[in-house]
Amino acid sequence: MSPESQGQNEHYLTVARRGFRTWRGDRPFWAGLFTMLGGLPIMYFPYANMHLGNMTLAMSTTAGAGSLIIGVLLVTLGLTMWLQSIVRVFAGVAAILLALVSIPVANIGGFLIGFILALVGGALSISWMPGETPAEGAPEEAPETVSFAKDEQPEAALHGAGIPEQQPAPYDTAADTDGGRHRAG
């Protein structure tokens, strides 16, 4: 195997994982996931039946259609965050508003599970920013690191590392420690 043949013998799962990682990094992935997960309990609980032996408890309410609409919209907004990241702020605000509306409409927001997940997803979507891509042809600059010798003081290392020493201003506008009164010398 030569250095020129890198990547030819990589396992397809490694390639798929790297591709997914790149795709995930280009969009508000976690915001979309939380928003979609928030829509599921809001949709599910109004139509769920719980069986206790021979007895069936139906949790359906008169707001079943409203819950279904809110849940479907939250799932759609989560997919929008993934596929159209340019509208992430709108989708985040809409997810937060739908989560707030789900409290009175959809069984206390899917028993607070869907409400909290949708709020977190909306907030993550609003706060997500795309990363800056480096200019083509320009090498990435590594941050400067400063190492200290055991007996060397950090201040001396900083002054020697090209960081200029701060010079006092020719006039001082700050109040002195004696309350601004200057002593006549």
N, C-alpha and C positions, 0 to 999 in steps of 0.2 A: 504494500500500500504506500503510495507516495503522497506528499503534501498537496499535490495538485488535485487529487481525487477526493477531496473532502466532501462529504454529504452524499456520495453515491450509495454508500452502504448503510445509511441511516434507516432505522426501523420506521415504518409508516406511522406508528403511533407517536413517535417522537416528532415527526414532521407535522402531524395533525395537531399535537399539543402546542407546538410553536406557532402554528397558523392561528389556532384559537386564541392564544395569548396575545398575539399581535392584533387580532380583530377586537378582542376585549379591551385592549388598551386605547383603541381609537374612538371609543364611545363611552357614555355613562352606563357601563354594564351593570354594576350593582344597583344603581338607581332603578333601572328597568326591571331587574329581577325582583327587588323588594316591592315595586309597584304592582307587578303581576301577581306576586304572592299575596299582596294585600287584597287584590280583587277576588281571589278564589274563595276565602271564607265569607266574604260579603255576599257572593253569589250563592254559595252552597247552603249556608245555615237556614235561610227561609224555606228551603225545599227539602230539608233533611228530616228523616224520621228516625226516632230512637226506639229500639225494641227492648223492652224489659219483660222477659218471659213471654207471655201471651199478650201483653199489653203494648200497644204502639203509641208513642207520643209524637204527635206532629208539631213541628215548630213553625209551620207556615203561618204567615200573618197576612193582613190585607195589603201590606207593602211589598209583597213578593215580586211584583213587576218592577218596582222602583229599585229593589235590591239587585235584581238581575241586570237592569240597565247600568247601575253604578258599577257593578262588578265587571261587566263587559267593557265599559269605558276605561276602567283602570287597567285591565289587561291590554286593551288597545293602546293606551298611553304608554305602558311599559314597552310594548313592541315598537312604538314610535320612537321612544328614547334610544332603542337599540339600532333601528334602521335609518332614522332621520335625526341624527344628533344635533343638527342645526336648530331644531325647535325644542331643545331641551328645557329652556326656561319656561316656555309656554306649557309644555307637558308637565313640568314640575309644579307650576302654579295650579294647573287644572287638577292634578292628582291630589294636591293638598286640599283644594276646595271640595272635590268629590269625597275625600276622606272625612271632612267635616260634615258634609251633608249626610254621609252614611250613618252618623250617630243617631239622629232621630228616625231615619228611614229604614235602616237595615239592621235591626236587632242589635242596637248599640254598636254599630260599626263592625258587625261580625264578631260580637262578644269581645270587642277591643283588639282582637288579634289583627283583623284586616285594617282597622283604623290606624293602629300604630305602624304596621308595615307600609301602608300607603303614605303616611306622613313622612316616614324615614326615606322612602323612595323619592318622594317629591322634593324633599330638602336636599338629598344627594344630587338630584338632577339639576336643581337650581345652582348648586355650588360647584358643579363639575365644569372644568375648563379643559379644552384640548391642549395637549403638550406642544411645545414649540419644536418644530423640525429643524435640524441643523442645516445650514446652507450647504448645497452640494459642492464638493471639492474642498471645502474648508475642514481642516482636521479639528476634532473635538479637543478643546483645551481642558487639561486636567487642572483641578484646583491646586494652588500652591500649598505645600505642606511645610511646616516648620518643625524641626526636631531640636530638642534641647539637650545639651550635655548635662551630666549629673550636677556639676557645680556651676553651671551657667544660669544666670537669672533670665526669666522670660522677657523682661523689659529690654535687656541688652540684645537678646535675640531678635526682638521685633525691630529695634532701631537698626540692626545690622541687616535685616531682611528687606530693606528698601521702604519701610514705612517711616515717613518723616516724623520727627519729633514735633509735638504741638507747641507752637510759639504763643506766648501770651499776647493779648491784644494791646495796642499802644495806649488805649484808654479802657477803663473798666467801668461798665455800667451796672454791675451787680453790687448789691449792698454788702458792706463789710460786716464782719462778725460782731463789730461793736455798734451795730444799729445804723450804719451809714455815716457815723461821725468820723471825720478824719482828724488825726492828731497832727498838730503842727510840730515839725521836727526840730 
